[in-house]
């Protein structure tokens, strides 16, 4: 690919306003952007335009961006996928990389962070930082990561994940609807 051609970027997020703003901002950074707000639309665009890069949201309405990663890579082999999420966890980051994502960032992110992640060659998983070895993670963080791991194992099936976790499906849905646990300075939750 010639260096003076714009880099192609597929932005996949169910938030129409976010995709519109991100496409405009990334366009000023030299990317030729296409936008999809659903999984099927993303797959169709990926097959048509074979983008070089993809910014993919973890939560696409009722579906998971994690499940979409292998299909996107089949539609556009060699595409670099950056997974964005408001629900950061180590388990989700590891699962994203296993499925073929090249990087993982937690929202909120700015265009500079996205541009840096798209331009690097090695996965950074910048969104997830491990606690110091002498400080165990807070209980709420461990619970969130366990839920994410089980959800990944069940392919995003809420009912099956709830059964494996020993909780009611609605309880699990309420937990997933909340923002992920954020550790406060000083280790107090």
C-alpha positions as CSV (number, residue, x, y, z in Angstrom):
1,X,0.0,0.0,0.0
2,X,1.3,3.4,-0.9
3,X,2.3,5.8,1.9
4,X,0.4,8.8,0.5
5,X,-2.9,6.9,0.2
6,X,-5.2,7.5,3.2
7,X,-5.5,4.7,5.7
8,X,-8.9,3.0,5.7
9,X,-10.7,2.8,9.1
10,X,-14.0,1.1,9.9
11,X,-15.6,2.5,13.1
12,X,-18.2,0.1,14.7
13,X,-20.3,1.4,17.6
14,X,-24.0,1.5,18.2
15,X,-23.7,5.2,19.4
16,X,-24.4,7.1,16.3
17,X,-23.2,10.4,17.7
18,X,-19.9,8.9,18.8
19,X,-19.2,7.3,15.4
20,X,-20.0,10.5,13.6
21,X,-17.7,12.6,15.7
22,X,-14.9,10.0,15.7
23,X,-15.1,9.6,11.9
24,X,-14.8,13.3,11.5
25,X,-11.9,13.7,13.9
26,X,-10.0,10.6,12.5
27,X,-10.6,12.0,9.0
28,X,-8.6,15.1,9.9
29,X,-5.8,12.7,10.9
30,X,-5.6,11.2,7.4
31,X,-8.0,8.2,7.8
32,X,-10.7,7.4,5.2
33,X,-13.5,6.4,7.6
34,X,-16.5,4.2,7.2
35,X,-19.1,3.8,9.9
36,X,-21.3,0.9,11.0
37,X,-23.7,0.9,13.9
38,X,-24.6,-2.8,13.9
39,X,-22.6,-6.1,13.6
40,X,-24.2,-7.1,10.2
41,X,-23.5,-3.6,8.8
42,X,-19.9,-3.9,10.0
43,X,-19.3,-7.3,8.4
44,X,-20.8,-6.0,5.1
45,X,-18.6,-2.9,5.0
46,X,-15.5,-4.9,6.0
47,X,-16.1,-7.3,3.1
48,X,-16.6,-4.5,0.7
49,X,-13.9,-2.0,1.6
50,X,-11.3,-4.3,3.3
51,X,-10.2,-1.6,5.8
52,X,-6.8,-1.6,7.2
53,X,-8.0,-0.6,10.7
54,X,-11.1,-1.1,12.8
55,X,-12.3,0.6,16.0
56,X,-14.8,-1.8,17.5
57,X,-17.0,-1.2,20.6
58,X,-17.3,-4.1,23.0
59,X,-21.1,-3.5,23.5
60,X,-23.1,-3.3,20.3
61,X,-26.6,-3.1,21.6
62,X,-27.5,-6.6,22.7
63,X,-24.5,-8.2,21.0
64,X,-20.8,-8.3,21.9
65,X,-18.0,-6.9,19.8
66,X,-15.9,-9.8,21.0
67,X,-18.0,-12.2,19.0
68,X,-17.6,-10.0,15.9
69,X,-13.8,-10.0,15.9
70,X,-13.2,-13.3,14.1
71,X,-15.8,-12.6,11.5
72,X,-14.4,-9.2,10.8
73,X,-10.9,-10.7,10.4
74,X,-12.3,-13.3,7.9
75,X,-14.0,-10.5,6.0
76,X,-10.9,-8.3,5.9
77,X,-7.8,-10.4,6.6
78,X,-4.9,-8.4,8.0
79,X,-7.2,-5.7,9.5
80,X,-5.9,-4.3,12.8
81,X,-8.7,-4.2,15.4
82,X,-8.8,-1.8,18.3
83,X,-11.5,-2.8,20.9
84,X,-13.0,0.1,22.8
85,X,-15.0,-0.5,26.0
86,X,-16.6,1.3,28.9
87,X,-16.4,-2.1,30.7
88,X,-12.7,-2.7,31.0
89,X,-11.5,-5.8,32.7
90,X,-8.4,-8.0,32.4
91,X,-10.5,-11.0,31.4
92,X,-12.1,-9.0,28.5
93,X,-8.8,-7.6,27.3
94,X,-7.2,-11.1,27.2
95,X,-10.3,-12.5,25.4
96,X,-10.2,-9.7,22.9
97,X,-6.5,-10.4,22.1
98,X,-7.2,-14.1,21.9
99,X,-9.9,-13.5,19.3
100,X,-7.6,-11.4,17.2
101,X,-7.9,-7.8,18.4
102,X,-4.6,-5.9,18.3
103,X,-5.3,-3.5,21.1
104,X,-7.8,-2.6,23.8
105,X,-8.7,0.8,25.3
106,X,-11.1,1.8,28.0
107,X,-13.6,4.7,27.3
108,X,-13.4,7.6,27.6
109,X,-10.7,7.9,25.0
110,X,-9.6,10.7,22.8
111,X,-8.7,10.6,19.1
112,X,-5.0,10.9,19.9
113,X,-5.1,7.8,22.0
114,X,-6.9,5.9,19.2
115,X,-4.5,7.2,16.6
116,X,-1.5,6.0,18.7
117,X,-3.1,2.6,19.3
118,X,-3.8,2.2,15.5
119,X,-0.2,3.2,14.6
120,X,1.6,0.8,16.9
121,X,2.5,-2.7,15.9
122,X,2.4,-4.6,19.3
123,X,-0.6,-5.1,21.5
124,X,-0.5,-2.8,24.5
125,X,-3.8,-3.4,26.3
126,X,-3.3,0.1,27.6
127,X,-6.7,0.2,29.3
128,X,-5.8,-2.5,31.8
129,X,-3.2,-1.9,34.4
130,X,-2.3,-4.5,37.0
131,X,-2.3,-3.5,40.6
132,X,1.0,-3.6,42.5
133,X,2.0,-7.2,43.4
134,X,1.6,-6.6,47.1
135,X,-1.9,-5.1,46.8
136,X,-4.7,-7.6,46.0
137,X,-7.4,-6.3,43.6
138,X,-10.6,-5.1,45.3
139,X,-13.4,-7.6,45.7
140,X,-15.7,-5.7,43.3
141,X,-13.0,-5.8,40.6
142,X,-12.6,-9.5,41.0
143,X,-16.3,-10.0,40.8
144,X,-16.5,-7.9,37.6
145,X,-13.6,-9.9,36.0
146,X,-15.1,-13.2,36.9
147,X,-18.5,-12.2,35.4
148,X,-16.7,-11.1,32.2
149,X,-14.7,-14.4,32.0
150,X,-17.9,-16.5,32.4
151,X,-19.7,-14.3,29.9
152,X,-16.9,-14.8,27.4
153,X,-17.0,-18.6,28.0
154,X,-20.7,-18.6,27.2
155,X,-20.3,-16.6,24.1
156,X,-22.3,-13.7,25.6
157,X,-25.3,-15.8,26.5
158,X,-26.7,-14.0,29.6
159,X,-29.0,-16.8,30.7
160,X,-26.2,-19.4,30.6
161,X,-23.7,-17.1,32.3
162,X,-26.3,-16.3,35.1
163,X,-26.8,-20.1,35.5
164,X,-23.1,-20.7,35.8
165,X,-22.7,-17.8,38.2
166,X,-25.6,-19.0,40.4
167,X,-27.6,-15.8,40.0
168,X,-30.8,-14.7,38.4
169,X,-30.6,-13.5,34.9
170,X,-32.0,-10.1,35.8
171,X,-29.4,-9.7,38.5
172,X,-26.7,-10.3,36.0
173,X,-28.2,-7.9,33.6
174,X,-28.3,-5.2,36.3
175,X,-24.6,-5.8,37.1
176,X,-23.7,-5.6,33.4
177,X,-25.6,-2.4,32.9
178,X,-23.6,-0.6,35.6
179,X,-20.3,0.9,34.7
180,X,-17.3,-1.3,35.6
181,X,-15.6,-1.0,38.9
182,X,-13.2,1.9,39.1
183,X,-10.5,1.8,41.7
184,X,-10.1,4.9,43.7
185,X,-6.7,6.3,44.8
186,X,-5.7,4.8,48.1
187,X,-7.3,1.5,47.4
188,X,-10.7,2.2,49.0
189,X,-13.8,1.1,47.2
